[in-house]
Amino acid sequence: MVKVRVRAPTNIAIVKYWGKNPLWEAYHIPTKSSLSFTVDGLYTETTLEVVEGKGDATFELNGREVSKGMKEFEYVDKYLKKLFGLFPQTKKYDYHIISKNNFPTAAGFASSASGFAAMAKALPGA
């Protein structure tokens, strides 16, 4: 088993991009840039545990298990499926993702952005 823990700061958008590039719609590549600032002291800490398996994932957010059918799980599942498509060797492992914010989730502080940034930072180390 490999275990990686990382932190990623949250941010607040000042000018948010509008629209996605149609050639990269599935990857949410914007057509325009955005401007945001990092909020010092607010972060998401994500622990990623990886073991040999068949590409299954479990996910905990702020101390509670997130299961199929929940919006948060669908976001993570969709992200991992894209990853598996780009890097097929990643399907040989199971992933346990534990993510915690030190600020309120869904309060306008881009908690999902910092969560996915932390997970993206953890994956190469796993």
N, C-alpha and C positions, 0 to 999 in steps of 0.2 A: 504494500500500500504506500502511496505517496500522499503527503498532506502539505498543502501550501496555504499560507494565510497572507492576505494583502489588504491594504487600505487604499481607497480612492476618495478624493474630496468631492463634495457636491458643488454645484454651481447654480447660478441664477442667470437666466437669459435676459439680456437687455434688448437686443434686437434678434428675433428668432427668424430663422430661414423660412421661406415660404415655398413649398413645393418640392417634389422629389424629381430627380433626373429619371426620365422614363426608361433609359437604358439600364438603370440600376435600381429600379423600383423595389425589388425584393430585398435589397440591402440598405434601403433608406439613405441613399446618397443624395444630399440636397442639391438643388440647382443654384442656390446662392449661399453665401457665407452667413454666419450668425456671429453675434458678439455676446459674450457672457463673462462673468467673473467668478472666480473660485471663492468659496466661503471658508475662511480660515477656521479650523476647529470642527467643522461639520463633515462627517465622512461616513462611508459604508465600509465595514470590515467583512470580507468574505473569506471563508475557509473552504477549500476545495479538496476533497478526499477522492482519490482515484485508485481503483482496483481493477484487476483483469475481469472482464465480463463481456457483455454483448450490447453495450451502448445504452443501458438504462440510466435514468437519472432520478434522484430524489432531491427535494429542495425544502429548506427551512428558511423562513423570513421572520426576523425579530422574535425568535423563540417558538414559532408555531409551524407545524408541517403544512406545506402547500401541496395540494393534491390535484390530480387531473380534474378538469372542469372549472378550476379556479383561474381567474384572469392572469394572476402572477405566474402560475405554472405554465400556462399556454405561451407566455412571452419567453420563458426560459427554454421550454421544449422547442419552440420555433427557432430560437437562436442556436441550440445544439444541433438541430437537424441541418441548418445551414452550414455549421461547422463540419458536420459529418460529410456533407456533400463536397465541401472544399478539401477536406483532409480525411479520406476514407479510413485511414489507419486509426483514427480516434474512436471508431465504432468497436474496437476491441476492448474497451474499458467501460466500467460503470462509474458514475459520478455522483458524489454526495455533496451538495452545495449548501453551505450554511452562511446566510447573509444577515448582517445586523446593521441598522442605521443608528447613529447616536443622536438623531434628530427625528422629529415626527415624519412618518411616511405619508405621502400624498398631501403634503402641506405646501407645495409649490417650490420645494428645494431640489428638484430633479433627483429624487431618490433612486428611480430606476436607472437613470444615466450613470450615477455613481456606482450602483450595483453591478451594472453590466461592464463598466470600466474596471471594477475590481475583479470580476470574473475573467475578463479578457486578459488582464495582467497576470492572473493566477494560472491560466491554462498552459502557457509555455513552460512554466516551472514544474508542472505536474508530470 
